[in-house]
Amino acid sequence: MRRWKVRSVAALGVLVAIHIVLSRFLSLNAWNLKIGFTFVPVFAAAYLFGPLPAALVGGLGDLLGAVLFPIGPYFPGFTLNCALTGLLFGLLLHRRQSVSRVMTATILNQFVLSLLLTTLWISLLYGSPYWPLLLSRIPQSAILSVLEVTVMLALSRAFRPLCQWAQAGGRQLP
């Protein structure tokens, strides 16, 4: 079994905190849509640590954010989506970036998890008809897809020296 280093656990804790801040304070929220950069700490965890830590960052970030700073009723489906986003990003993007991988991860995240599944959760939670709600959420998914691809490609370039430094044992700063 893999043992986690104190630095890794601390870094994941910071990413959870960043997730909470981005989700609860720096996102545009309405009952049926959310636009923001909540994917950034989940992507960072996926890129640097892999699928399970990224799922933990997504799931814990959503759960703790909902408990500490509620912006509506808590629904476990949203937490499941956040954890699945981390798992998806980790499986596709852990230290293996390419434009096609980033686009695949984004399309699956935005059009399967966010558009289809989150719309289902919102429909169940608020009693709204699924199909009209789905149609109203398509522009959000399209906008966030472009945003996610752009930011993730930029971050993957920025993280490369950090990964090389970590693989070298972290002796010298990059």
Phi and psi restraints in degrees (value plus and minus 20) as a CYANA .aco file:
   2 ARG   PHI     -95.4   -55.4
   2 ARG   PSI     112.3   152.3
   3 ARG   PHI    -118.0   -78.0
   3 ARG   PSI     115.3   155.3
   4 TRP   PHI    -110.0   -70.0
   4 TRP   PSI     118.5   158.5
   5 LYS   PHI    -100.0   -60.0
   5 LYS   PSI     136.1   176.1
   6 VAL   PHI     -79.3   -39.3
   6 VAL   PSI     -59.9   -19.9
   7 ARG   PHI     -80.4   -40.4
   7 ARG   PSI     -61.2   -21.2
   8 SER   PHI     -85.0   -45.0
   8 SER   PSI     -65.1   -25.1
   9 VAL   PHI     -83.7   -43.7
   9 VAL   PSI     -61.2   -21.2
  10 ALA   PHI     -83.7   -43.7
  10 ALA   PSI     -62.5   -22.5
  11 ALA   PHI     -83.5   -43.5
  11 ALA   PSI     -61.3   -21.3
  12 LEU   PHI     -85.8   -45.8
  12 LEU   PSI     -57.1   -17.1
  13 GLY   PHI     -82.5   -42.5
  13 GLY   PSI     -60.6   -20.6
  14 VAL   PHI     -85.2   -45.2
  14 VAL   PSI     -59.9   -19.9
  15 LEU   PHI     -85.3   -45.3
  15 LEU   PSI     -57.0   -17.0
  16 VAL   PHI     -82.3   -42.3
  16 VAL   PSI     -64.4   -24.4
  17 ALA   PHI     -82.6   -42.6
  17 ALA   PSI     -62.2   -22.2
  18 ILE   PHI     -83.3   -43.3
  18 ILE   PSI     -60.7   -20.7
  19 HIS   PHI     -77.2   -37.2
  19 HIS   PSI     -65.7   -25.7
  20 ILE   PHI     -82.8   -42.8
  20 ILE   PSI     -66.0   -26.0
  21 VAL   PHI     -83.7   -43.7
  21 VAL   PSI     -66.7   -26.7
  22 LEU   PHI     -84.5   -44.5
  22 LEU   PSI     -58.1   -18.1
  23 SER   PHI     -95.1   -55.1
  23 SER   PSI     -62.9   -22.9
  24 ARG   PHI    -113.2   -73.2
  24 ARG   PSI     -46.2    -6.2
  25 PHE   PHI    -139.7   -99.7
  25 PHE   PSI     -42.7    -2.7
  26 LEU   PHI    -141.5  -101.5
  26 LEU   PSI       9.1    49.1
  27 SER   PHI    -143.0  -103.0
  27 SER   PSI     132.1   172.1
  28 LEU   PHI    -106.9   -66.9
  28 LEU   PSI      97.4   137.4
  29 ASN   PHI    -138.7   -98.7
  29 ASN   PSI     115.7   155.7
  30 ALA   PHI    -157.0  -117.0
  30 ALA   PSI     154.5   194.5
  31 TRP   PHI     -83.9   -43.9
  31 TRP   PSI     -47.0    -7.0
  32 ASN   PHI    -138.9   -98.9
  32 ASN   PSI     -17.6    22.4
  33 LEU   PHI    -170.6  -130.6
  33 LEU   PSI     138.2   178.2
  34 LYS   PHI    -169.5  -129.5
  34 LYS   PSI     103.9   143.9
  35 ILE   PHI    -143.3  -103.3
  35 ILE   PSI     106.3   146.3
  36 GLY   PHI    -198.9  -158.9
  36 GLY   PSI    -185.9  -145.9
  37 PHE   PHI    -132.3   -92.3
  37 PHE   PSI      10.3    50.3
  38 THR   PHI     -81.9   -41.9
  38 THR   PSI     -43.4    -3.4
  39 PHE   PHI     -91.3   -51.3
  39 PHE   PSI     -38.6     1.4
  40 VAL   PHI     -82.7   -42.7
  40 VAL   PSI     -72.1   -32.1
  41 PRO   PHI     -86.0   -46.0
  41 PRO   PSI     -50.3   -10.3
  42 VAL   PHI     -88.5   -48.5
  42 VAL   PSI     -62.8   -22.8
  43 PHE   PHI     -82.1   -42.1
  43 PHE   PSI     -63.6   -23.6
  44 ALA   PHI     -79.9   -39.9
  44 ALA   PSI     -64.1   -24.1
  45 ALA   PHI     -84.3   -44.3
  45 ALA   PSI     -60.4   -20.4
  46 ALA   PHI     -84.3   -44.3
  46 ALA   PSI     -67.2   -27.2
  47 TYR   PHI     -83.7   -43.7
  47 TYR   PSI     -66.2   -26.2
  48 LEU   PHI    -105.3   -65.3
  48 LEU   PSI     -53.1   -13.1
  49 PHE   PHI    -139.9   -99.9
  49 PHE   PSI     -43.5    -3.5
  50 GLY   PHI      92.6   132.6
  50 GLY   PSI    -194.9  -154.9
  51 PRO   PHI     -86.1   -46.1
  51 PRO   PSI     -68.7   -28.7
  52 LEU   PHI     -84.9   -44.9
  52 LEU   PSI     -69.0   -29.0
  53 PRO   PHI     -80.3   -40.3
  53 PRO   PSI     -56.4   -16.4
  54 ALA   PHI     -87.1   -47.1
  54 ALA   PSI     -58.9   -18.9
  55 ALA   PHI     -83.3   -43.3
  55 ALA   PSI     -58.4   -18.4
  56 LEU   PHI     -85.6   -45.6
  56 LEU   PSI     -62.2   -22.2
  57 VAL   PHI     -81.9   -41.9
  57 VAL   PSI     -66.6   -26.6
  58 GLY   PHI     -84.0   -44.0
  58 GLY   PSI     -70.0   -30.0
  59 GLY   PHI     -86.8   -46.8
  59 GLY   PSI     -68.1   -28.1
  60 LEU   PHI     -86.6   -46.6
  60 LEU   PSI     -58.1   -18.1
  61 GLY   PHI     -80.5   -40.5
  61 GLY   PSI     -63.1   -23.1
  62 ASP   PHI     -90.3   -50.3
  62 ASP   PSI     -65.5   -25.5
  63 LEU   PHI     -82.3   -42.3
  63 LEU   PSI     -70.9   -30.9
  64 LEU   PHI     -85.5   -45.5
  64 LEU   PSI     -57.7   -17.7
  65 GLY   PHI     -82.7   -42.7
  65 GLY   PSI     -61.1   -21.1
  66 ALA   PHI     -88.0   -48.0
  66 ALA   PSI     -55.9   -15.9
  67 VAL   PHI     -95.2   -55.2
  67 VAL   PSI     -65.2   -25.2
  68 LEU   PHI    -100.0   -60.0
  68 LEU   PSI     -57.9   -17.9
  69 PHE   PHI    -156.3  -116.3
  69 PHE   PSI      49.5    89.5
  70 PRO   PHI     -85.7   -45.7
  70 PRO   PSI     120.0   160.0
  71 ILE   PHI    -140.3  -100.3
  71 ILE   PSI     -12.0    28.0
  72 GLY   PHI     153.9   193.9
  72 GLY   PSI    -195.3  -155.3
  73 PRO   PHI     -87.4   -47.4
  73 PRO   PSI     124.8   164.8
  74 TYR   PHI     -96.3   -56.3
  74 TYR   PSI     117.0   157.0
  75 PHE   PHI    -158.3  -118.3
  75 PHE   PSI     102.4   142.4
  76 PRO   PHI     -83.7   -43.7
  76 PRO   PSI     -39.7     0.3
  77 GLY   PHI     -81.9   -41.9
  77 GLY   PSI     -56.2   -16.2
  78 PHE   PHI     -86.7   -46.7
  78 PHE   PSI     -58.6   -18.6
  79 THR   PHI     -85.0   -45.0
  79 THR   PSI     -61.0   -21.0
  80 LEU   PHI     -79.7   -39.7
  80 LEU   PSI     -64.4   -24.4
  81 ASN   PHI     -79.3   -39.3
  81 ASN   PSI     -64.0   -24.0
  82 CYS   PHI     -82.6   -42.6
  82 CYS   PSI     -61.5   -21.5
  83 ALA   PHI     -87.5   -47.5
  83 ALA   PSI     -61.0   -21.0
  84 LEU   PHI     -85.2   -45.2
  84 LEU   PSI     -54.0   -14.0
  85 THR   PHI     -81.3   -41.3
  85 THR   PSI     -65.6   -25.6
  86 GLY   PHI     -81.6   -41.6
  86 GLY   PSI     -63.3   -23.3
  87 LEU   PHI     -81.8   -41.8
  87 LEU   PSI     -66.1   -26.1
  88 LEU   PHI     -80.3   -40.3
  88 LEU   PSI     -70.0   -30.0
  89 PHE   PHI     -80.4   -40.4
  89 PHE   PSI     -62.1   -22.1
  90 GLY   PHI     -84.1   -44.1
  90 GLY   PSI     -62.4   -22.4
  91 LEU   PHI     -86.1   -46.1
  91 LEU   PSI     -57.1   -17.1
  92 LEU   PHI    -112.0   -72.0
  92 LEU   PSI     -47.5    -7.5
  93 LEU   PHI    -141.5  -101.5
  93 LEU   PSI     -18.7    21.3
  94 HIS   PHI     -84.0   -44.0
  94 HIS   PSI      80.8   120.8
  95 ARG   PHI      36.5    76.5
  95 ARG   PSI       3.5    43.5
  96 ARG   PHI    -157.3  -117.3
  96 ARG   PSI      53.5    93.5
  97 GLN   PHI    -112.3   -72.3
  97 GLN   PSI     121.7   161.7
  98 SER   PHI    -174.1  -134.1
  98 SER   PSI     142.6   182.6
  99 VAL   PHI     -79.9   -39.9
  99 VAL   PSI     -61.4   -21.4
 100 SER   PHI     -87.2   -47.2
 100 SER   PSI     -58.6   -18.6
 101 ARG   PHI     -86.6   -46.6
 101 ARG   PSI     -63.0   -23.0
 102 VAL   PHI     -84.2   -44.2
 102 VAL   PSI     -62.9   -22.9
 103 MET   PHI     -85.1   -45.1
 103 MET   PSI     -59.8   -19.8
 104 THR   PHI     -84.0   -44.0
 104 THR   PSI     -66.4   -26.4
 105 ALA   PHI     -81.0   -41.0
 105 ALA   PSI     -61.6   -21.6
 106 THR   PHI     -87.3   -47.3
 106 THR   PSI     -64.9   -24.9
 107 ILE   PHI     -83.3   -43.3
 107 ILE   PSI     -64.4   -24.4
 108 LEU   PHI     -83.5   -43.5
 108 LEU   PSI     -62.0   -22.0
 109 ASN   PHI     -85.3   -45.3
 109 ASN   PSI     -70.0   -30.0
 110 GLN   PHI     -95.8   -55.8
 110 GLN   PSI     -59.8   -19.8
 111 PHE   PHI    -119.5   -79.5
 111 PHE   PSI     -34.3     5.7
 112 VAL   PHI    -125.1   -85.1
 112 VAL   PSI     -80.6   -40.6
 113 LEU   PHI     -89.2   -49.2
 113 LEU   PSI     -71.0   -31.0
 114 SER   PHI     -96.3   -56.3
 114 SER   PSI     -74.6   -34.6
 115 LEU   PHI     -89.5   -49.5
 115 LEU   PSI     -74.1   -34.1
 116 LEU   PHI     -96.9   -56.9
 116 LEU   PSI     -71.7   -31.7
 117 LEU   PHI     -97.2   -57.2
 117 LEU   PSI     -65.9   -25.9
 118 THR   PHI     -83.5   -43.5
 118 THR   PSI     -56.5   -16.5
 119 THR   PHI     -81.9   -41.9
 119 THR   PSI     -58.5   -18.5
 120 LEU   PHI     -81.9   -41.9
 120 LEU   PSI     -65.6   -25.6
 121 TRP   PHI     -82.3   -42.3
 121 TRP   PSI     -63.4   -23.4
 122 ILE   PHI     -83.8   -43.8
 122 ILE   PSI     -61.5   -21.5
 123 SER   PHI     -81.5   -41.5
 123 SER   PSI     -64.4   -24.4
 124 LEU   PHI     -87.2   -47.2
 124 LEU   PSI     -61.6   -21.6
 125 LEU   PHI     -88.3   -48.3
 125 LEU   PSI     -62.8   -22.8
 126 TYR   PHI    -124.9   -84.9
 126 TYR   PSI     -23.5    16.5
 127 GLY   PHI      51.9    91.9
 127 GLY   PSI       4.2    44.2
 128 SER   PHI    -105.1   -65.1
 128 SER   PSI     128.3   168.3
 129 PRO   PHI     -83.7   -43.7
 129 PRO   PSI     115.8   155.8
 130 TYR   PHI     -83.8   -43.8
 130 TYR   PSI     -71.8   -31.8
 131 TRP   PHI     -85.7   -45.7
 131 TRP   PSI     -65.1   -25.1
 132 PRO   PHI     -83.0   -43.0
 132 PRO   PSI     -56.7   -16.7
 133 LEU   PHI     -85.1   -45.1
 133 LEU   PSI     -61.9   -21.9
 134 LEU   PHI     -80.1   -40.1
 134 LEU   PSI     -65.7   -25.7
 135 LEU   PHI     -82.3   -42.3
 135 LEU   PSI     -56.0   -16.0
 136 SER   PHI     -92.3   -52.3
 136 SER   PSI     -39.4     0.6
 137 ARG   PHI    -115.2   -75.2
 137 ARG   PSI     -25.4    14.6
 138 ILE   PHI     -81.3   -41.3
 138 ILE   PSI     -64.4   -24.4
 139 PRO   PHI     -79.5   -39.5
 139 PRO   PSI     -57.9   -17.9
 140 GLN   PHI     -80.1   -40.1
 140 GLN   PSI     -66.7   -26.7
 141 SER   PHI     -84.4   -44.4
 141 SER   PSI     -57.9   -17.9
 142 ALA   PHI     -86.0   -46.0
 142 ALA   PSI     -65.6   -25.6
 143 ILE   PHI     -83.9   -43.9
 143 ILE   PSI     -66.4   -26.4
 144 LEU   PHI     -88.6   -48.6
 144 LEU   PSI     -47.4    -7.4
 145 SER   PHI     -82.7   -42.7
 145 SER   PSI     -67.2   -27.2
 146 VAL   PHI     -83.0   -43.0
 146 VAL   PSI     -64.1   -24.1
 147 LEU   PHI     -81.8   -41.8
 147 LEU   PSI     -66.8   -26.8
 148 GLU   PHI     -82.2   -42.2
 148 GLU   PSI     -66.5   -26.5
 149 VAL   PHI     -80.0   -40.0
 149 VAL   PSI     -66.6   -26.6
 150 THR   PHI     -81.8   -41.8
 150 THR   PSI     -68.6   -28.6
 151 VAL   PHI     -88.7   -48.7
 151 VAL   PSI     -62.4   -22.4
 152 MET   PHI     -86.7   -46.7
 152 MET   PSI     -57.0   -17.0
 153 LEU   PHI     -86.2   -46.2
 153 LEU   PSI     -60.1   -20.1
 154 ALA   PHI     -85.8   -45.8
 154 ALA   PSI     -63.6   -23.6
 155 LEU   PHI     -87.3   -47.3
 155 LEU   PSI     -56.0   -16.0
 156 SER   PHI     -84.0   -44.0
 156 SER   PSI     -55.2   -15.2
 157 ARG   PHI     -88.2   -48.2
 157 ARG   PSI     -58.1   -18.1
 158 ALA   PHI     -90.8   -50.8
 158 ALA   PSI     -50.7   -10.7
 159 PHE   PHI    -100.6   -60.6
 159 PHE   PSI     -38.1     1.9
 160 ARG   PHI     -74.5   -34.5
 160 ARG   PSI     -69.1   -29.1
 161 PRO   PHI     -82.3   -42.3
 161 PRO   PSI     -53.8   -13.8
 162 LEU   PHI     -85.6   -45.6
 162 LEU   PSI     -60.8   -20.8
 163 CYS   PHI     -87.4   -47.4
 163 CYS   PSI     -60.2   -20.2
 164 GLN   PHI     -83.8   -43.8
 164 GLN   PSI     -59.0   -19.0
 165 TRP   PHI     -84.6   -44.6
 165 TRP   PSI     -63.9   -23.9
 166 ALA   PHI     -85.8   -45.8
 166 ALA   PSI     -58.8   -18.8
 167 GLN   PHI     -88.8   -48.8
 167 GLN   PSI     -46.9    -6.9
 168 ALA   PHI    -102.1   -62.1
 168 ALA   PSI     -15.7    24.3
 169 GLY   PHI      77.8   117.8
 169 GLY   PSI     -21.6    18.4
 170 GLY   PHI      48.3    88.3
 170 GLY   PSI       9.6    49.6
 171 ARG   PHI     -97.6   -57.6
 171 ARG   PSI     -59.5   -19.5
 172 GLN   PHI    -143.2  -103.2
 172 GLN   PSI     121.3   161.3
 173 LEU   PHI     -87.0   -47.0
 173 LEU   PSI     125.4   165.4
